[in-house]
Amino acid sequence: MTYDVPQLLQMSNSDLDSLFSSSPAGDIPDGPAKGTAIIASGTKFSPEIAEFVSLFVWQGKTFDSQKGVLRNRILPIGLNAIIAKVYKGASWLDQKECVVLDYSETSMVAHWIRDEIRMIAPGFYLGRVYWASKPLIHFCLQFGAAAGS
């Protein structure tokens, strides 16, 4: 099945976790990705919250697969900040391989955050955010043509 952002926003947390668990890790991505925060998933508020976050807080991530790092694009001006190490490792959800976005050694602001992503379609990744080992929210990343660029 092919997924898009509006579908993901309407899925429940457990459905998103199932999709994440059934998806392959995929390659470590490279380049800019448009990000969508999936907060209050499966509710009528999810699309509005995602739009607000995109406009004022977080627009996405830019990966450098050669260096194994990424930078988040934040604030309305798209500031490249909040660096993470990027590598493949076992998911905290199901212990299967995923792409880990690890802030523990690279960010004073987000050192307690760990993101995990898996590819749900070419150029399209579903992510899970953990705060101090506890699941917090989901997000998705769209690269290249999938990002509308």
N, CA, C and O atoms as a GROMACS GRO file, in nm:
protein
  596
    1MET      N    1   0.084  -0.119   0.000
    1MET     CA    2   0.000   0.000   0.000
    1MET      C    3   0.088   0.124   0.000
    1MET      O    4   0.191   0.129   0.067
    2THR      N    5   0.046   0.224  -0.075
    2THR     CA    6   0.117   0.352  -0.079
    2THR      C    7   0.052   0.446   0.022
    2THR      O    8  -0.070   0.458   0.030
    3TYR      N    9   0.137   0.513   0.100
    3TYR     CA   10   0.088   0.604   0.203
    3TYR      C   11   0.122   0.748   0.165
    3TYR      O   12   0.216   0.774   0.090
    4ASP      N   13   0.043   0.841   0.220
    4ASP     CA   14   0.075   0.983   0.207
    4ASP      C   15   0.056   1.047   0.345
    4ASP      O   16   0.006   0.984   0.438
    5VAL      N   17   0.097   1.172   0.356
    5VAL     CA   18   0.094   1.240   0.485
    5VAL      C   19  -0.048   1.245   0.544
    5VAL      O   20  -0.065   1.212   0.661
    6PRO      N   21  -0.151   1.285   0.466
    6PRO     CA   22  -0.286   1.288   0.526
    6PRO      C   23  -0.330   1.152   0.583
    6PRO      O   24  -0.398   1.148   0.686
    7GLN      N   25  -0.294   1.043   0.518
    7GLN     CA   26  -0.328   0.911   0.571
    7GLN      C   27  -0.258   0.886   0.703
    7GLN      O   28  -0.320   0.838   0.798
    8LEU      N   29  -0.129   0.919   0.710
    8LEU     CA   30  -0.054   0.896   0.834
    8LEU      C   31  -0.112   0.977   0.949
    8LEU      O   32  -0.120   0.929   1.062
    9LEU      N   33  -0.154   1.100   0.921
    9LEU     CA   34  -0.211   1.186   1.025
    9LEU      C   35  -0.341   1.129   1.082
    9LEU      O   36  -0.376   1.158   1.196
   10GLN      N   37  -0.410   1.049   1.004
   10GLN     CA   38  -0.538   0.991   1.048
   10GLN      C   39  -0.521   0.855   1.117
   10GLN      O   40  -0.617   0.803   1.174
   11MET      N   41  -0.402   0.798   1.112
   11MET     CA   42  -0.380   0.667   1.173
   11MET      C   43  -0.360   0.679   1.324
   11MET      O   44  -0.310   0.781   1.372
   12SER      N   45  -0.399   0.576   1.398
   12SER     CA   46  -0.378   0.574   1.542
   12SER      C   47  -0.230   0.548   1.573
   12SER      O   48  -0.155   0.504   1.486
   13ASN      N   49  -0.190   0.574   1.696
   13ASN     CA   50  -0.053   0.545   1.737
   13ASN      C   51  -0.020   0.398   1.716
   13ASN      O   52   0.089   0.365   1.669
   14SER      N   53  -0.112   0.308   1.751
   14SER     CA   54  -0.084   0.166   1.736
   14SER      C   55  -0.074   0.126   1.588
   14SER      O   56   0.007   0.041   1.553
   15ASP      N   57  -0.155   0.188   1.501
   15ASP     CA   58  -0.144   0.161   1.357
   15ASP      C   59  -0.011   0.213   1.302
   15ASP      O   60   0.051   0.148   1.218
   16LEU      N   61   0.031   0.330   1.349
   16LEU     CA   62   0.161   0.384   1.306
   16LEU      C   63   0.275   0.294   1.354
   16LEU      O   64   0.370   0.270   1.279
   17ASP      N   65   0.266   0.246   1.477
   17ASP     CA   66   0.368   0.154   1.527
   17ASP      C   67   0.370   0.024   1.447
   17ASP      O   68   0.477  -0.031   1.420
   18SER      N   69   0.254  -0.025   1.409
   18SER     CA   70   0.247  -0.147   1.327
   18SER      C   71   0.310  -0.125   1.191
   18SER      O   72   0.385  -0.210   1.142
   19LEU      N   73   0.281  -0.010   1.129
   19LEU     CA   74   0.341   0.023   1.000
   19LEU      C   75   0.492   0.034   1.014
   19LEU      O   76   0.566  -0.019   0.932
   20PHE      N   77   0.538   0.103   1.118
   20PHE     CA   78   0.681   0.116   1.144
   20PHE      C   79   0.744  -0.023   1.158
   20PHE      O   80   0.847  -0.052   1.098
   21SER      N   81   0.682  -0.107   1.237
   21SER     CA   82   0.737  -0.239   1.266
   21SER      C   83   0.742  -0.329   1.142
   21SER      O   84   0.829  -0.415   1.132
   22SER      N   85   0.649  -0.310   1.050
   22SER     CA   86   0.644  -0.394   0.930
   22SER      C   87   0.726  -0.338   0.813
   22SER      O   88   0.729  -0.398   0.705
   23SER      N   89   0.793  -0.225   0.834
   23SER     CA   90   0.869  -0.160   0.727
   23SER      C   91   1.018  -0.188   0.741
   23SER      O   92   1.068  -0.209   0.852
   24PRO      N   93   1.091  -0.186   0.628
   24PRO     CA   94   1.237  -0.206   0.634
   24PRO      C   95   1.308  -0.079   0.679
   24PRO      O   96   1.253   0.031   0.668
   25ALA      N   97   1.428  -0.094   0.728
   25ALA     CA   98   1.507   0.024   0.769
   25ALA      C   99   1.530   0.117   0.650
   25ALA      O  100   1.523   0.239   0.664
   26GLY      N  101   1.559   0.060   0.535
   26GLY     CA  102   1.595   0.142   0.421
   26GLY      C  103   1.737   0.193   0.437
   26GLY      O  104   1.802   0.170   0.538
   27ASP      N  105   1.783   0.264   0.335
   27ASP     CA  106   1.917   0.323   0.340
   27ASP      C  107   1.917   0.444   0.431
   27ASP      O  108   1.813   0.506   0.456
   28ILE      N  109   2.035   0.479   0.482
   28ILE     CA  110   2.049   0.606   0.552
   28ILE      C  111   2.027   0.714   0.446
   28ILE      O  112   2.100   0.720   0.347
   29PRO      N  113   1.927   0.800   0.469
   29PRO     CA  114   1.897   0.900   0.365
   29PRO      C  115   2.005   1.005   0.351
   29PRO      O  116   2.093   1.018   0.436
   30ASP      N  117   1.997   1.081   0.241
   30ASP     CA  118   2.092   1.188   0.213
   30ASP      C  119   2.015   1.307   0.158
   30ASP      O  120   1.926   1.291   0.074
   31GLY      N  121   2.049   1.426   0.205
   31GLY     CA  122   1.987   1.548   0.155
   31GLY      C  123   1.872   1.595   0.241
   31GLY      O  124   1.846   1.539   0.348
   32PRO      N  125   1.803   1.699   0.194
   32PRO     CA  126   1.695   1.758   0.272
   32PRO      C  127   1.566   1.678   0.263
   32PRO      O  128   1.535   1.617   0.161
   33ALA      N  129   1.493   1.679   0.373
   33ALA     CA  130   1.362   1.614   0.378
   33ALA      C  131   1.262   1.709   0.442
   33ALA      O  132   1.292   1.777   0.540
   34LYS      N  133   1.143   1.712   0.385
   34LYS     CA  134   1.033   1.786   0.446
   34LYS      C  135   0.978   1.700   0.559
   34LYS      O  136   0.949   1.582   0.540
   35GLY      N  137   0.965   1.759   0.676
   35GLY     CA  138   0.917   1.684   0.791
   35GLY      C  139   0.775   1.721   0.828
   35GLY      O  140   0.732   1.835   0.811
   36THR      N  141   0.703   1.623   0.879
   36THR     CA  142   0.568   1.645   0.932
   36THR      C  143   0.560   1.578   1.067
   36THR      O  144   0.581   1.457   1.078
   37ALA      N  145   0.529   1.656   1.170
   37ALA     CA  146   0.509   1.600   1.304
   37ALA      C  147   0.370   1.539   1.310
   37ALA      O  148   0.272   1.600   1.266
   38ILE      N  149   0.362   1.418   1.364
   38ILE     CA  150   0.233   1.350   1.378
   38ILE      C  151   0.200   1.347   1.527
   38ILE      O  152   0.242   1.257   1.600
   39ILE      N  153   0.124   1.447   1.569
   39ILE     CA  154   0.088   1.465   1.709
   39ILE      C  155  -0.064   1.452   1.719
   39ILE      O  156  -0.136   1.499   1.630
   40ALA      N  157  -0.113   1.390   1.823
   40ALA     CA  158  -0.257   1.362   1.838
   40ALA      C  159  -0.306   1.282   1.717
   40ALA      O  160  -0.411   1.310   1.661
   41SER      N  161  -0.226   1.182   1.680
   41SER     CA  162  -0.256   1.103   1.560
   41SER      C  163  -0.394   1.040   1.569
   41SER      O  164  -0.438   0.996   1.675
   42GLY      N  165  -0.460   1.037   1.455
   42GLY     CA  166  -0.592   0.977   1.446
   42GLY      C  167  -0.704   1.066   1.495
   42GLY      O  168  -0.819   1.023   1.500
   43THR      N  169  -0.673   1.190   1.532
   43THR     CA  170  -0.778   1.282   1.576
   43THR      C  171  -0.798   1.392   1.472
   43THR      O  172  -0.715   1.409   1.382
   44LYS      N  173  -0.906   1.466   1.485
   44LYS     CA  174  -0.932   1.575   1.390
   44LYS      C  175  -0.833   1.690   1.407
   44LYS      O  176  -0.823   1.777   1.321
   45PHE      N  177  -0.758   1.690   1.518
   45PHE     CA  178  -0.662   1.797   1.544
   45PHE      C  179  -0.526   1.773   1.481
   45PHE      O  180  -0.448   1.868   1.465
   46SER      N  181  -0.496   1.651   1.445
   46SER     CA  182  -0.363   1.616   1.396
   46SER      C  183  -0.318   1.700   1.277
   46SER      O  184  -0.205   1.751   1.279
   47PRO      N  185  -0.401   1.719   1.172
   47PRO     CA  186  -0.353   1.802   1.059
   47PRO      C  187  -0.323   1.946   1.097
   47PRO      O  188  -0.226   2.005   1.049
   48GLU      N  189  -0.406   2.005   1.185
   48GLU     CA  190  -0.384   2.144   1.225
   48GLU      C  191  -0.258   2.158   1.310
   48GLU      O  192  -0.182   2.254   1.295
   49ILE      N  193  -0.236   2.062   1.399
   49ILE     CA  194  -0.115   2.064   1.481
   49ILE      C  195   0.008   2.049   1.391
   49ILE      O  196   0.107   2.120   1.409
   50ALA      N  197   0.003   1.957   1.295
   50ALA     CA  198   0.115   1.936   1.203
   50ALA      C  199   0.147   2.063   1.126
   50ALA      O  200   0.264   2.098   1.108
   51GLU      N  201   0.044   2.133   1.080
   51GLU     CA  202   0.064   2.257   1.005
   51GLU      C  203   0.128   2.364   1.094
   51GLU      O  204   0.221   2.432   1.052
   52PHE      N  205   0.080   2.378   1.217
   52PHE     CA  206   0.136   2.475   1.310
   52PHE      C  207   0.284   2.446   1.336
   52PHE      O  208   0.367   2.536   1.329
   53VAL      N  209   0.315   2.320   1.366
   53VAL     CA  210   0.455   2.282   1.394
   53VAL      C  211   0.542   2.312   1.272
   53VAL      O  212   0.654   2.362   1.287
   54SER      N  213   0.492   2.281   1.153
   54SER     CA  214   0.570   2.304   1.031
   54SER      C  215   0.597   2.452   1.007
   54SER      O  216   0.706   2.490   0.963
   55LEU      N  217   0.500   2.536   1.036
   55LEU     CA  218   0.517   2.680   1.014
   55LEU      C  219   0.609   2.746   1.116
   55LEU      O  220   0.689   2.833   1.082
   56PHE      N  221   0.599   2.704   1.243
   56PHE     CA  222   0.664   2.780   1.349
   56PHE      C  223   0.775   2.707   1.424
   56PHE      O  224   0.854   2.772   1.493
   57VAL      N  225   0.784   2.575   1.414
   57VAL     CA  226   0.878   2.503   1.499
   57VAL      C  227   0.979   2.421   1.420
   57VAL      O  228   1.099   2.442   1.433
   58TRP      N  229   0.932   2.326   1.338
   58TRP     CA  230   1.020   2.228   1.274
   58TRP      C  231   0.973   2.202   1.131
   58TRP      O  232   0.859   2.165   1.108
   59GLN      N  233   1.066   2.222   1.035
   59GLN     CA  234   1.032   2.202   0.895
   59GLN      C  235   1.084   2.069   0.839
   59GLN      O  236   1.034   2.021   0.738
   60GLY      N  237   1.184   2.011   0.903
   60GLY     CA  238   1.238   1.886   0.852
   60GLY      C  239   1.382   1.866   0.895
   60GLY      O  240   1.429   1.927   0.990
   61LYS      N  241   1.451   1.779   0.821
   61LYS     CA  242   1.588   1.743   0.853
   61LYS      C  243   1.670   1.742   0.725
   61LYS      O  244   1.618   1.714   0.617
   62THR      N  245   1.799   1.772   0.737
   62THR     CA  246   1.892   1.761   0.626
   62THR      C  247   2.000   1.662   0.666
   62THR      O  248   2.075   1.684   0.762
   63PHE      N  249   2.008   1.553   0.590
   63PHE     CA  250   2.100   1.443   0.620
   63PHE      C  251   2.227   1.455   0.538
   63PHE      O  252   2.224   1.494   0.422
   64ASP      N  253   2.340   1.421   0.600
   64ASP     CA  254   2.467   1.403   0.531
   64ASP      C  255   2.508   1.257   0.557
   64ASP      O  256   2.572   1.227   0.657
   65SER      N  257   2.470   1.169   0.465
   65SER     CA  258   2.492   1.026   0.486
   65SER      C  259   2.641   0.992   0.488
   65SER      O  260   2.681   0.897   0.556
   66GLN      N  261   2.723   1.067   0.417
   66GLN     CA  262   2.868   1.040   0.417
   66GLN      C  263   2.929   1.064   0.555
   66GLN      O  264   3.014   0.987   0.600
   67LYS      N  265   2.885   1.170   0.622
   67LYS     CA  266   2.938   1.203   0.754
   67LYS      C  267   2.859   1.137   0.867
   67LYS      O  268   2.904   1.136   0.982
   68GLY      N  269   2.742   1.080   0.835
   68GLY     CA  270   2.660   1.017   0.937
   68GLY      C  271   2.600   1.114   1.036
   68GLY      O  272   2.594   1.086   1.156
   69VAL      N  273   2.556   1.231   0.985
   69VAL     CA  274   2.494   1.332   1.071
   69VAL      C  275   2.373   1.392   1.001
   69VAL      O  276   2.352   1.374   0.880
   70LEU      N  277   2.294   1.464   1.078
   70LEU     CA  278   2.183   1.542   1.023
   70LEU      C  279   2.171   1.670   1.102
   70LEU      O  280   2.221   1.682   1.214
   71ARG      N  281   2.103   1.767   1.041
   71ARG     CA  282   2.067   1.891   1.108
   71ARG      C  283   1.918   1.911   1.090
   71ARG      O  284   1.864   1.890   0.981
   72ASN      N  285   1.851   1.951   1.196
   72ASN     CA  286   1.710   1.983   1.188
   72ASN      C  287   1.693   2.125   1.138
   72ASN      O  288   1.771   2.214   1.171
   73ARG      N  289   1.589   2.145   1.057
   73ARG     CA  290   1.552   2.279   1.013
   73ARG      C  291   1.439   2.326   1.104
   73ARG      O  292   1.329   2.271   1.103
   74ILE      N  293   1.469   2.431   1.183
   74ILE     CA  294   1.376   2.477   1.285
   74ILE      C  295   1.344   2.625   1.268
   74ILE      O  296   1.411   2.697   1.195
   75LEU      N  297   1.240   2.668   1.338
   75LEU     CA  298   1.193   2.805   1.342
   75LEU      C  299   1.140   2.848   1.204
   75LEU      O  300   1.169   2.781   1.105
   76PRO      N  301   1.065   2.955   1.198
   76PRO     CA  302   1.009   2.996   1.069
   76PRO      C  303   1.114   3.026   0.961
   76PRO      O  304   1.083   3.022   0.842
   77ILE      N  305   1.238   3.054   1.002
   77ILE     CA  306   1.342   3.086   0.903
   77ILE      C  307   1.417   2.963   0.853
   77ILE      O  308   1.505   2.975   0.767
   78GLY      N  309   1.384   2.845   0.904
   78GLY     CA  310   1.450   2.722   0.858
   78GLY      C  311   1.594   2.712   0.902
   78GLY      O  312   1.678   2.662   0.828
   79LEU      N  313   1.625   2.759   1.022
   79LEU     CA  314   1.760   2.752   1.077
   79LEU      C  315   1.807   2.607   1.087
   79LEU      O  316   1.736   2.522   1.140
   80ASN      N  317   1.927   2.578   1.036
   80ASN     CA  318   1.985   2.445   1.046
   80ASN      C  319   2.054   2.433   1.182
   80ASN      O  320   2.158   2.493   1.205
   81ALA      N  321   1.994   2.354   1.270
   81ALA     CA  322   2.045   2.341   1.406
   81ALA      C  323   2.008   2.204   1.460
   81ALA      O  324   1.944   2.124   1.391
   82ILE      N  325   2.047   2.177   1.581
   82ILE     CA  326   2.019   2.053   1.652
   82ILE      C  327   2.068   1.933   1.570
   82ILE      O  328   1.993   1.872   1.493
   83ILE      N  329   2.194   1.904   1.588
   83ILE     CA  330   2.265   1.799   1.513
   83ILE      C  331   2.243   1.663   1.580
   83ILE      O  332   2.233   1.653   1.702
   84ALA      N  333   2.236   1.559   1.498
   84ALA     CA  334   2.226   1.422   1.549
   84ALA      C  335   2.322   1.333   1.472
   84ALA      O  336   2.351   1.357   1.354
   85LYS      N  337   2.372   1.229   1.539
   85LYS     CA  338   2.446   1.123   1.470
   85LYS      C  339   2.343   1.032   1.404
   85LYS      O  340   2.234   1.012   1.458
   86VAL      N  341   2.378   0.978   1.288
   86VAL     CA  342   2.287   0.891   1.214
   86VAL      C  343   2.358   0.759   1.186
   86VAL      O  344   2.468   0.758   1.131
   87TYR      N  345   2.294   0.649   1.223
   87TYR     CA  346   2.351   0.516   1.200
   87TYR      C  347   2.240   0.413   1.206
   87TYR      O  348   2.128   0.443   1.249
   88LYS      N  349   2.269   0.292   1.161
   88LYS     CA  350   2.172   0.183   1.171
   88LYS      C  351   2.191   0.111   1.304
   88LYS      O  352   2.303   0.092   1.351
   89GLY      N  353   2.079   0.073   1.363
   89GLY     CA  354   2.083   0.004   1.491
   89GLY      C  355   1.949  -0.062   1.518
   89GLY      O  356   1.858  -0.056   1.435
   90ALA      N  357   1.938  -0.125   1.632
   90ALA     CA  358   1.814  -0.194   1.670
   90ALA      C  359   1.712  -0.093   1.723
   90ALA      O  360   1.744  -0.005   1.803
   91SER      N  361   1.588  -0.107   1.677
   91SER     CA  362   1.480  -0.020   1.723
   91SER      C  363   1.442  -0.052   1.866
   91SER      O  364   1.445  -0.167   1.908
   92TRP      N  365   1.407   0.052   1.941
   92TRP     CA  366   1.357   0.032   2.076
   92TRP      C  367   1.214  -0.025   2.073
   92TRP      O  368   1.168  -0.080   2.172
   93LEU      N  369   1.146  -0.011   1.959
   93LEU     CA  370   1.009  -0.063   1.948
   93LEU      C  371   1.006  -0.215   1.934
   93LEU      O  372   0.931  -0.282   2.004
   94ASP      N  373   1.090  -0.268   1.843
   94ASP     CA  374   1.080  -0.411   1.811
   94ASP      C  375   1.216  -0.481   1.795
   94ASP      O  376   1.221  -0.598   1.757
   95GLN      N  377   1.324  -0.412   1.824
   95GLN     CA  378   1.461  -0.464   1.817
   95GLN      C  379   1.507  -0.501   1.675
   95GLN      O  380   1.614  -0.558   1.659
   96LYS      N  381   1.427  -0.468   1.573
   96LYS     CA  382   1.468  -0.488   1.434
   96LYS      C  383   1.545  -0.365   1.386
   96LYS      O  384   1.536  -0.258   1.447
   97GLU      N  385   1.621  -0.381   1.278
   97GLU     CA  386   1.704  -0.272   1.227
   97GLU      C  387   1.621  -0.151   1.186
   97GLU      O  388   1.513  -0.163   1.127
   98CYS      N  389   1.674  -0.035   1.219
   98CYS     CA  390   1.616   0.093   1.179
   98CYS      C  391   1.731   0.192   1.160
   98CYS      O  392   1.847   0.159   1.186
   99VAL      N  393   1.699   0.310   1.114
   99VAL     CA  394   1.796   0.418   1.108
   99VAL      C  395   1.776   0.501   1.235
   99VAL      O  396   1.667   0.553   1.260
  100VAL      N  397   1.883   0.511   1.315
  100VAL     CA  398   1.878   0.581   1.443
  100VAL      C  399   1.928   0.724   1.424
  100VAL      O  400   2.030   0.747   1.359
  101LEU      N  401   1.855   0.819   1.481
  101LEU     CA  402   1.894   0.960   1.482
  101LEU      C  403   1.920   0.993   1.630
  101LEU      O  404   1.828   1.015   1.707
  102ASP      N  405   2.047   0.996   1.666
  102ASP     CA  406   2.090   0.997   1.805
  102ASP      C  407   2.143   1.135   1.844
  102ASP      O  408   2.245   1.180   1.791
  103TYR      N  409   2.074   1.200   1.936
  103TYR     CA  410   2.111   1.334   1.981
  103TYR      C  411   2.192   1.332   2.112
  103TYR      O  412   2.232   1.438   2.160
  104SER      N  413   2.216   1.215   2.169
  104SER     CA  414   2.272   1.205   2.304
  104SER      C  415   2.410   1.267   2.320
  104SER      O  416   2.444   1.314   2.428
  105GLU      N  417   2.491   1.268   2.213
  105GLU     CA  418   2.626   1.322   2.223
  105GLU      C  419   2.647   1.449   2.142
  105GLU      O  420   2.757   1.505   2.141
  106THR      N  421   2.543   1.495   2.074
  106THR     CA  422   2.561   1.606   1.981
  106THR      C  423   2.480   1.730   2.015
  106THR      O  424   2.500   1.836   1.954
  107SER      N  425   2.388   1.720   2.110
  107SER     CA  426   2.300   1.833   2.137
  107SER      C  427   2.275   1.851   2.286
  107SER      O  428   2.229   1.759   2.354
  108MET      N  429   2.304   1.969   2.335
  108MET     CA  430   2.270   2.000   2.474
  108MET      C  431   2.119   2.019   2.487
  108MET      O  432   2.062   1.988   2.592
  109VAL      N  433   2.055   2.069   2.383
  109VAL     CA  434   1.912   2.095   2.384
  109VAL      C  435   1.831   1.966   2.378
  109VAL      O  436   1.728   1.955   2.446
  110ALA      N  437   1.876   1.869   2.298
  110ALA     CA  438   1.796   1.748   2.273
  110ALA      C  439   1.869   1.620   2.310
  110ALA      O  440   1.841   1.515   2.252
  111HIS      N  441   1.961   1.625   2.404
  111HIS     CA  442   2.043   1.507   2.435
  111HIS      C  443   1.962   1.388   2.486
  111HIS      O  444   2.011   1.276   2.482
  112TRP      N  445   1.842   1.410   2.533
  112TRP     CA  446   1.758   1.301   2.583
  112TRP      C  447   1.665   1.245   2.474
  112TRP      O  448   1.583   1.158   2.502
  113ILE      N  449   1.679   1.295   2.350
  113ILE     CA  450   1.593   1.254   2.238
  113ILE      C  451   1.665   1.151   2.151
  113ILE      O  452   1.784   1.162   2.124
  114ARG      N  453   1.588   1.053   2.107
  114ARG     CA  454   1.633   0.955   2.007
  114ARG      C  455   1.517   0.939   1.909
  114ARG      O  456   1.404   0.912   1.949
  115ASP      N  457   1.548   0.955   1.782
  115ASP     CA  458   1.450   0.928   1.677
  115ASP      C  459   1.490   0.799   1.606
  115ASP      O  460   1.608   0.765   1.599
  116GLU      N  461   1.392   0.729   1.556
  116GLU     CA  462   1.415   0.613   1.472
  116GLU      C  463   1.329   0.628   1.347
  116GLU      O  464   1.214   0.671   1.356
  117ILE      N  465   1.385   0.592   1.232
  117ILE     CA  466   1.307   0.599   1.108
  117ILE      C  467   1.318   0.468   1.032
  117ILE      O  468   1.416   0.394   1.042
  118ARG      N  469   1.212   0.441   0.954
  118ARG     CA  470   1.210   0.330   0.859
  118ARG      C  471   1.140   0.377   0.732
  118ARG      O  472   1.053   0.463   0.735
  119MET      N  473   1.181   0.318   0.621
  119MET     CA  474   1.129   0.358   0.491
  119MET      C  475   0.994   0.289   0.465
  119MET      O  476   0.984   0.166   0.468
  120ILE      N  477   0.890   0.370   0.439
  120ILE     CA  478   0.759   0.314   0.408
  120ILE      C  479   0.729   0.322   0.258
  120ILE      O  480   0.632   0.263   0.210
  121ALA      N  481   0.812   0.396   0.185
  121ALA     CA  482   0.804   0.405   0.039
  121ALA      C  483   0.934   0.472  -0.006
  121ALA      O  484   1.001   0.535   0.076
  122PRO      N  485   0.972   0.459  -0.134
  122PRO     CA  486   1.094   0.528  -0.178
  122PRO      C  487   1.086   0.678  -0.148
  122PRO      O  488   0.992   0.746  -0.188
  123GLY      N  489   1.188   0.728  -0.077
  123GLY     CA  490   1.193   0.870  -0.042
  123GLY      C  491   1.097   0.911   0.068
  123GLY      O  492   1.078   1.030   0.090
  124PHE      N  493   1.035   0.815   0.137
  124PHE     CA  494   0.934   0.846   0.238
  124PHE      C  495   0.959   0.759   0.361
  124PHE      O  496   0.952   0.636   0.354
  125TYR      N  497   0.987   0.824   0.475
  125TYR     CA  498   1.021   0.753   0.598
  125TYR      C  499   0.921   0.788   0.708
  125TYR      O  500   0.875   0.902   0.720
  126LEU      N  501   0.889   0.688   0.788
  126LEU     CA  502   0.808   0.707   0.909
  126LEU      C  503   0.902   0.703   1.027
  126LEU      O  504   0.991   0.618   1.034
  127GLY      N  505   0.884   0.795   1.121
  127GLY     CA  506   0.972   0.802   1.237
  127GLY      C  507   0.898   0.794   1.368
  127GLY      O  508   0.778   0.820   1.377
  128ARG      N  509   0.975   0.758   1.470
  128ARG     CA  510   0.926   0.751   1.608
  128ARG      C  511   1.023   0.830   1.694
  128ARG      O  512   1.144   0.811   1.684
  129VAL      N  513   0.971   0.918   1.777
  129VAL     CA  514   1.053   0.998   1.868
  129VAL      C  515   1.042   0.939   2.008
  129VAL      O  516   0.934   0.907   2.056
  130TYR      N  517   1.158   0.924   2.071
  130TYR     CA  518   1.163   0.880   2.210
  130TYR      C  519   1.223   0.991   2.294
  130TYR      O  520   1.320   1.055   2.253
  131TRP      N  521   1.166   1.016   2.410
  131TRP     CA  522   1.215   1.112   2.507
  131TRP      C  523   1.254   1.033   2.631
  131TRP      O  524   1.167   0.976   2.698
  132ALA      N  525   1.383   1.028   2.662
  132ALA     CA  526   1.432   0.953   2.777
  132ALA      C  527   1.378   0.809   2.776
  132ALA      O  528   1.327   0.760   2.876
  133SER      N  529   1.390   0.744   2.662
  133SER     CA  530   1.350   0.604   2.641
  133SER      C  531   1.200   0.580   2.633
  133SER      O  532   1.157   0.466   2.616
  134LYS      N  533   1.118   0.685   2.645
  134LYS     CA  534   0.974   0.668   2.639
  134LYS      C  535   0.923   0.718   2.502
  134LYS      O  536   0.963   0.825   2.458
  135PRO      N  537   0.834   0.640   2.436
  135PRO     CA  538   0.780   0.686   2.308
  135PRO      C  539   0.702   0.816   2.325
  135PRO      O  540   0.623   0.831   2.419
  136LEU      N  541   0.724   0.910   2.233
  136LEU     CA  542   0.661   1.041   2.245
  136LEU      C  543   0.563   1.064   2.130
  136LEU      O  544   0.442   1.063   2.152
  137ILE      N  545   0.613   1.085   2.008
  137ILE     CA  546   0.529   1.111   1.891
  137ILE      C  547   0.587   1.038   1.770
  137ILE      O  548   0.695   0.979   1.777
  138HIS      N  549   0.513   1.043   1.660
  138HIS     CA  550   0.562   0.996   1.530
  138HIS      C  551   0.588   1.119   1.442
  138HIS      O  552   0.546   1.230   1.474
  139PHE      N  553   0.659   1.096   1.333
  139PHE     CA  554   0.680   1.199   1.232
  139PHE      C  555   0.707   1.129   1.101
  139PHE      O  556   0.733   1.009   1.098
  140CYS      N  557   0.701   1.204   0.993
  140CYS     CA  558   0.742   1.147   0.864
  140CYS      C  559   0.834   1.244   0.792
  140CYS      O  560   0.832   1.364   0.818
  141LEU      N  561   0.914   1.188   0.703
  141LEU     CA  562   1.012   1.264   0.625
  141LEU      C  563   0.993   1.230   0.478
  141LEU      O  564   0.986   1.113   0.441
  142GLN      N  565   0.985   1.334   0.395
  142GLN     CA  566   0.971   1.316   0.251
  142GLN      C  567   1.094   1.376   0.182
  142GLN      O  568   1.126   1.493   0.199
  143PHE      N  569   1.161   1.292   0.103
  143PHE     CA  570   1.283   1.333   0.031
  143PHE      C  571   1.254   1.350  -0.117
  143PHE      O  572   1.162   1.289  -0.171
  144GLY      N  573   1.334   1.436  -0.182
  144GLY     CA  574   1.328   1.450  -0.327
  144GLY      C  575   1.190   1.484  -0.379
  144GLY      O  576   1.123   1.573  -0.328
  145ALA      N  577   1.148   1.411  -0.484
  145ALA     CA  578   1.018   1.436  -0.547
  145ALA      C  579   0.904   1.419  -0.446
  145ALA      O  580   0.804   1.489  -0.454
  146ALA      N  581   0.920   1.326  -0.351
  146ALA     CA  582   0.818   1.304  -0.250
  146ALA      C  583   0.798   1.426  -0.162
  146ALA      O  584   0.691   1.445  -0.106
  147ALA      N  585   0.902   1.510  -0.150
  147ALA     CA  586   0.894   1.631  -0.068
  147ALA      C  587   0.834   1.747  -0.146
  147ALA      O  588   0.810   1.854  -0.089
  148GLY      N  589   0.810   1.727  -0.273
  148GLY     CA  590   0.756   1.834  -0.354
  148GLY      C  591   0.860   1.934  -0.397
  148GLY      O  592   0.827   2.046  -0.437
  149SER      N  593   0.989   1.894  -0.389
  149SER     CA  594   1.095   1.986  -0.428
  149SER      C  595   1.141   1.961  -0.569
  149SER      O  596   1.230   2.031  -0.618
   0.00000   0.00000   0.00000
